[in-house]
Amino acid sequence: MPATRPEPLTQSYSHYSSIPEKTMEDEGWILGVDEAGRGPVLGPMVYGVCYCPKGKQEELKDLGFADSKTLDKGERDSGLGRVIGAKDWLGWAVKVLSPQDISSGMLRSSVKYNLNQQALDATVQLVKGVIDLGIPLTELYVDTVGQPNAYQASLATRLPRNLKITVTKKADSLFPIVSAASICAKVTRDTIMEKWMFAEVGLGPDVVGKALGSGYPSDPKTVQWLKRSVEPIFGFPGICRFSWGTCERLLDEFGKAIRWYVAVKNRRKAVQKNE
């Protein structure tokens, strides 16, 4: 899988495919956006894009893409193979948001960086990254986050004005270019999860167990795995999104409360200074 890395996932990163050879089409290019892994308490959220010349849309349909959520693993892997095989006219990219970055943003002490804002930023970064490669994008198709009109307006303020933007629910079922993006995102996330490398010394599947379940907080197997994995002082391994309510509740139940006396002392000094 070309978009994964042979080291622990501790920081977010982007991966871009090689630039398609047919980049000088006068008709312009279309690009689709979709994500995988928004809801799980385990692992990254991955945003994917696919792009091609407008004149290649019939060939895109012939490749037989469908929403990745309707496909089994073999079909998704085969779909990514078709994307890579069409590299002379079809390009793709992914933005992998690490669990630590997701949760650190959501738990900022100042301005919270919620998941919707992180999703918006990932989309904008990928689209601008493709434009920076010299791809003459003219149309953008996006599977919505929240209300389509509001999300489309947010994208429009941050992307080139000449880019026609279509944001809708179920875009991955309506537009083949979004279906292809969905496959890129899903296969990337699945591969990372299957080959997860723990950054924590001495921690691995033989220690915490392999029964991760689906990774969703509603899955009893996932919850049981989290219970086995929590460390009373240091919390959860890096695969966990520690800002999720499931993790917070388990920390309250199994973790040890820590009082940061230095922080408390400094806060008192600041209060006294302002009095």
C-alpha positions in Angstrom: 0.0 0.0 0.0 1.9 3.1 -1.2 0.1 5.6 1.2 1.2 3.9 4.4 4.5 4.3 6.3 6.8 1.6 7.9 6.8 3.4 11.3 4.4 4.2 14.2 1.7 6.7 13.2 2.3 9.5 15.7 1.9 12.5 13.4 -0.5 13.3 10.6 0.8 13.2 7.0 -0.3 13.5 3.3 0.5 11.2 0.4 0.1 12.1 -3.3 0.3 9.7 -6.2 2.4 10.4 -9.2 1.1 13.2 -11.4 -1.0 11.7 -14.3 0.5 12.2 -17.7 -2.5 13.8 -19.2 -2.4 17.1 -17.3 -2.9 19.5 -20.2 -6.6 18.8 -21.0 -8.3 22.0 -22.1 -11.6 20.8 -20.6 -10.5 20.9 -17.1 -10.4 18.3 -14.3 -12.8 17.0 -11.7 -11.9 16.0 -8.2 -13.9 14.0 -5.6 -13.4 14.0 -1.8 -14.5 11.4 0.9 -13.3 10.2 4.2 -12.9 7.0 6.2 -12.8 6.5 10.0 -14.6 9.6 11.3 -16.5 7.8 14.1 -14.1 5.1 15.5 -12.4 5.5 18.8 -9.3 3.7 17.4 -7.0 4.7 14.6 -6.7 7.6 12.2 -9.3 9.4 10.2 -8.3 9.4 6.5 -9.4 11.9 3.8 -9.0 10.8 0.2 -9.3 12.5 -3.1 -9.3 11.3 -6.7 -9.1 13.5 -9.8 -9.2 13.0 -13.6 -9.9 15.0 -16.8 -13.6 15.7 -17.4 -13.4 13.8 -20.6 -12.5 10.6 -18.8 -15.7 10.3 -16.8 -17.1 7.5 -19.0 -13.9 5.5 -18.6 -14.2 6.2 -14.8 -17.6 4.7 -14.8 -16.3 1.7 -16.7 -13.9 1.0 -13.8 -16.9 0.1 -11.7 -16.3 2.2 -8.6 -18.9 2.2 -5.8 -19.1 3.6 -2.3 -16.4 1.8 -0.2 -18.9 1.1 2.6 -20.9 -1.2 0.2 -17.8 -3.2 -0.8 -16.0 -6.0 1.0 -12.3 -5.9 1.6 -11.4 -7.8 -1.5 -13.5 -5.5 -3.7 -12.0 -2.4 -2.1 -8.4 -3.6 -2.6 -9.3 -4.4 -6.2 -10.7 -0.9 -6.6 -7.6 0.7 -5.4 -5.6 -1.4 -7.8 -7.7 -0.1 -10.7 -7.1 3.5 -9.5 -3.3 2.9 -9.5 -3.6 1.1 -12.8 -5.1 4.1 -14.4 -2.2 6.4 -13.4 -1.8 7.9 -16.8 -5.1 9.8 -16.4 -6.3 9.2 -12.8 -4.5 10.7 -9.7 -5.2 10.4 -6.0 -4.1 11.5 -2.6 -4.8 11.0 1.1 -4.5 12.9 4.3 -4.0 10.7 7.3 -4.9 12.3 10.6 -3.3 10.5 13.5 -5.4 9.7 16.6 -3.1 11.9 18.8 -3.5 14.9 16.5 -7.3 14.5 16.4 -7.6 14.3 20.1 -5.1 17.0 20.9 -6.9 19.4 18.7 -10.3 18.5 20.3 -9.0 19.0 23.8 -7.1 22.2 23.3 -7.2 24.4 26.4 -7.8 27.5 24.4 -9.7 27.3 21.1 -11.1 23.8 20.5 -10.2 22.3 17.1 -13.3 20.1 16.6 -13.6 17.2 14.2 -15.6 19.2 11.6 -12.9 21.9 11.4 -10.2 19.2 11.1 -12.2 17.6 8.3 -12.6 20.9 6.5 -8.9 21.7 6.8 -7.9 18.2 5.5 -10.2 18.7 2.5 -8.8 22.2 1.7 -5.2 21.0 2.1 -5.7 18.1 -0.3 -7.5 20.2 -3.0 -4.8 22.9 -2.8 -2.1 20.3 -2.9 -3.5 18.9 -6.2 -3.8 22.4 -7.6 -0.2 23.0 -6.6 0.8 20.0 -8.7 -0.4 21.8 -11.8 -3.7 20.1 -12.2 -6.3 22.5 -13.7 -9.2 21.6 -11.5 -12.6 23.1 -12.5 -15.1 20.9 -10.6 -15.1 19.6 -7.0 -17.5 17.0 -5.6 -17.6 16.4 -1.8 -19.5 14.1 0.6 -20.8 16.6 3.1 -19.9 17.1 6.7 -23.0 18.5 8.4 -25.4 20.6 6.4 -24.4 20.6 2.7 -25.1 24.3 2.1 -23.1 25.5 5.1 -20.2 23.1 4.3 -20.1 24.2 0.6 -20.0 27.9 1.7 -17.1 27.1 4.0 -15.2 25.5 1.2 -15.9 28.3 -1.2 -14.3 30.9 1.1 -11.0 28.9 1.1 -10.7 27.6 -2.5 -10.3 29.3 -5.9 -13.4 31.2 -7.0 -13.4 29.6 -10.5 -13.8 26.1 -8.9 -17.4 24.8 -9.2 -18.1 23.1 -5.9 -20.9 20.5 -5.3 -21.4 19.3 -1.8 -24.2 16.8 -1.1 -25.1 13.9 1.1 -24.3 10.4 -0.3 -21.9 11.9 -2.8 -20.0 8.6 -2.7 -23.0 6.9 -4.2 -23.8 9.6 -6.7 -20.4 10.5 -8.3 -17.9 7.8 -9.4 -15.0 10.2 -8.7 -16.1 10.4 -5.1 -16.6 6.7 -4.9 -13.0 6.3 -6.1 -11.8 8.7 -3.4 -13.8 6.8 -0.8 -12.0 3.6 -1.8 -8.6 5.3 -1.5 -9.4 6.6 2.0 -10.9 3.3 3.2 -8.1 1.0 2.0 -5.5 3.4 3.5 -7.1 3.4 6.9 -7.7 -0.4 6.8 -4.1 -1.1 5.9 -2.8 1.2 8.7 -5.1 -0.6 11.2 -4.2 -4.1 10.1 -0.5 -3.3 10.3 -0.6 -0.9 13.3 2.8 -0.4 14.9 2.8 0.7 18.5 5.1 3.6 19.4 5.0 2.5 23.1 8.0 0.4 24.1 7.2 -3.2 24.7 3.6 -2.9 23.5 2.2 -5.0 20.8 -0.6 -7.4 19.8 0.9 -10.0 22.1 0.5 -7.6 25.1 -2.8 -5.8 24.5 -4.5 -8.5 22.4 -5.6 -8.6 18.7 -9.4 -8.4 19.3 -9.8 -4.7 18.5 -13.3 -5.2 17.2 -14.6 -2.7 14.7 -12.9 0.2 16.5 -16.3 1.9 17.1 -17.2 2.9 20.7 -20.5 1.0 20.3 -18.7 -2.3 19.7 -18.4 -4.4 23.0 -15.1 -6.0 21.7 -13.6 -2.6 21.2 -14.7 -1.5 24.7 -13.2 -4.6 26.2 -9.9 -4.0 24.3 -9.8 -0.5 25.7 -10.4 -1.7 29.2 -7.4 -4.2 28.9 -5.2 -1.5 27.4 -5.7 1.5 29.7 -2.7 2.2 31.9 -3.8 3.9 35.2 -1.1 6.7 35.0 -0.3 7.1 31.3 -3.7 6.3 29.8 -4.1 4.7 26.4 -1.8 3.6 23.6 -1.4 6.0 20.7 -3.9 4.1 18.6 -6.7 5.5 20.8 -8.5 8.8 20.4 -8.4 9.8 24.0 -10.8 12.7 23.5 -13.7 10.3 22.8 -16.3 9.9 25.5 -15.6 6.2 25.8 -12.0 6.8 26.7 -12.8 9.6 29.1 -15.3 7.3 31.0 -12.8 4.5 31.2 -10.1 6.8 32.5 -12.5 8.0 35.2 -13.1 4.4 36.1 -9.7 2.8 35.9 -7.2 5.7 35.9 -5.5 7.5 38.7 -6.2 11.2 39.3 -3.1 13.4 39.0 -2.9 16.9 40.5 -0.4 19.2 38.8 0.8 21.3 41.8 3.2 23.4 39.7 0.3 24.5 37.4 -1.9 25.2 40.5 0.9 27.2 42.1 1.5 29.3 39.0 -2.3 29.9 38.6 -2.5 31.2 42.1 0.5 33.6 41.5 -1.3 34.9 38.4 -4.5 35.5 40.3 -2.7 37.3 43.1 -0.8 39.4 40.6 -4.1 40.6 39.0 -5.8 41.4 42.3 
